[in-house]
Amino acid sequence: MESVNIRDFEDKDWPELRALIMEQWNDRYAYNAVEYNLLDPYMYEDEYLLDIENYKFFIAEDDKGLCGFIFVSYGKDSLNLEYVYVAQRKRRQGVSMELMKYIEKYGRHLGKKEIVMWSLVQNDRSHTMKEKLGYKFEMYSYTARKNIEQGKGKESV
């Protein structure tokens, strides 16, 4: 896999992030966003979504620019995975897995106990990747959890 850099979203990223959001909106595999308008680019004006205090965006980039993103919200003891998307040009190259590992490290840094996410039943490729990372889907709900506590203290990011 060609290396990618994962980092916090910056204001300068908005045009490329919006282009990725538009790509996922038209992507028939992006079930979550399409069915639930989670990242409907027509629903939000300018950077509205990025200003929500309870959300944090992370960007994956390579030498061609942004190639994926992940965003999370904060629970009392958990980091909640809201959405992950990888550009079509970088699919099946481990970018989602790297983004997932990054938020686990970020969650430990914050002292969170687990990562929680909800997933649609038909999103098989996503489930396989998450299970490889140790996420356990709860019966009947397609909610997945993973305990990320390790020892004492907070991990630096």
For each residue, the residues with C-beta under 8 A, 3 or more apart:
1: 4 93 94 95
2: 62 63 93
3: 62
4: 1 60 61 62 67 68 90 95 98
5: 60 61 62
6: 58 59 60 98 99 102
7: 10 58 59 61
8: 56 57 58 59
9: 13 17 50 56 57 58 59 69
10: 7 13 59
11: 14 47
12:
13: 9 10 16 17 59 66
14: 11 17 18 47 50
15: 18 19
16: 13 19 20 65 66
17: 9 13 14 20 21 50 57 59 66 69
18: 14 15 21 22 41
19: 15 16 22 23 66
20: 16 17 23 24 66 68 69 85 87
21: 17 18 24 25 39 41 85
22: 18 19 25 26 41
23: 19 20 26 27 85 87 88
24: 20 21 27 30 33 39 85
25: 21 22 30 33 34 39 40 41
26: 22 23
27: 23 24 30 34 85 88
28: 34
29: 125
30: 24 25 27 33 34 85
31: 34 35 120 122 123
32: 35 36 38 83 119 120 123
33: 24 25 30 36 37 38 39 40 83 85
34: 25 27 28 30 31
35: 31 32 120
36: 32 33
37: 33 40 43
38: 32 33 82 83
39: 21 24 25 33 49 83 85
40: 25 33 37 43 44
41: 18 21 22 25 44
42:
43: 37 40
44: 40 41 47 48 49
45: 48
46:
47: 11 14 44 50 51
48: 44 45 51 52
49: 39 44 52 55
50: 9 14 17 47 55 57
51: 47 48
52: 48 49 55
53:
54: 73 74
55: 49 50 52 71 72 73 82
56: 8 9 71 72 73 74 106
57: 8 9 17 50 69 70 71
58: 6 7 8 9 69 70 71 72 99 102 103 106
59: 6 7 8 9 10 13 17 66 68 69
60: 4 5 6 66 67 68 69 70 86 90 95 98 99
61: 4 5 7 65 66 67
62: 2 3 4 5 65 67 90
63: 2
64: 67 89
65: 16 61 62
66: 13 16 17 19 20 59 60 61 69 87
67: 4 60 61 62 64 86 87 89 90 95
68: 4 20 59 60 84 85 86 87 90 95 96 99
69: 9 17 20 57 58 59 60 66 83 84 85 99
70: 57 58 60 81 83 84 85 99 100 102 103
71: 55 56 57 58 82 83
72: 55 56 58 79 80 81 82 103 106 107
73: 54 55 56 79 80 82
74: 54 56 78 79 80 110 112
75: 78 79 80 112 116
76:
77: 112 113 114
78: 74 75 107 112 113 114 115 116
79: 72 73 74 75 103 106 107 110 112 114 115 116 148
80: 72 73 74 75 115 116 117
81: 70 72 84 100 103 115 116 117
82: 38 55 71 72 73 117
83: 32 33 38 39 69 70 71
84: 68 69 70 81 96 99 100 126
85: 20 21 23 24 27 30 33 39 68 69 70
86: 60 67 68 90 91 95 96 99
87: 20 23 66 67 68 90 91
88: 23 27 91
89: 64 67
90: 4 60 62 67 68 86 87 93 95
91: 86 87 88 95
92:
93: 1 2 90
94: 1 97 98
95: 1 4 60 67 68 86 90 91 98 99
96: 68 84 86 99 100 126 129
97: 94 100 101 129 132 133
98: 4 6 60 94 95 101 102
99: 6 58 60 68 69 70 84 86 95 96 102 103
100: 70 81 84 96 97 103 104 129 130 133
101: 97 98 104 105 133
102: 6 58 70 98 99 105 106
103: 58 70 72 79 81 99 100 106 107 115
104: 100 101 107 108 115 133 146 148
105: 101 102 108 109 155 157
106: 56 58 72 79 102 103 109 110 157
107: 72 78 79 103 104 110 112 114 115 148
108: 104 105 111 112 148 149 150 154 155
109: 105 106 154 155 156 157
110: 74 79 106 107 154
111: 108 154
112: 74 75 77 78 79 107 108 115 148
113: 77 78 147 148 149
114: 77 78 79 107 145 146 147 148 149
115: 78 79 80 81 103 104 107 112 135 145 146 148
116: 75 78 79 80 81 143 144 145
117: 80 81 82 130 135 143 144
118: 141 142 143 144
119: 32 123 126 127 130 137 142 143 144
120: 31 32 35 123 142
121: 142
122: 31
123: 31 32 119 120 126 127
124: 127 128
125: 29 128 129
126: 84 96 119 123 129 130
127: 119 123 124 130 131 137 142 144
128: 124 125 131 132
129: 96 97 100 125 126 132 133
130: 100 117 119 126 127 133 135 137 144
131: 127 128 134 135 136 137
132: 97 128 129
133: 97 100 101 104 129 130 146
134: 131 146
135: 115 117 130 131 144 145 146
136: 131 144 145 146
137: 119 127 130 131 141 142 143 144
138: 141 142 143 144 145
139:
140:
141: 118 137 138
142: 118 119 120 121 127 137 138
143: 116 117 118 119 137 138
144: 116 117 118 119 127 130 135 136 137 138
145: 114 115 116 135 136 138
146: 104 114 115 133 134 135 136
147: 113 114
148: 79 104 107 108 112 113 114 115
149: 108 113 114
150: 108 155
151:
152:
153:
154: 108 109 110 111
155: 105 108 109 150
156: 109
157: 105 106 109
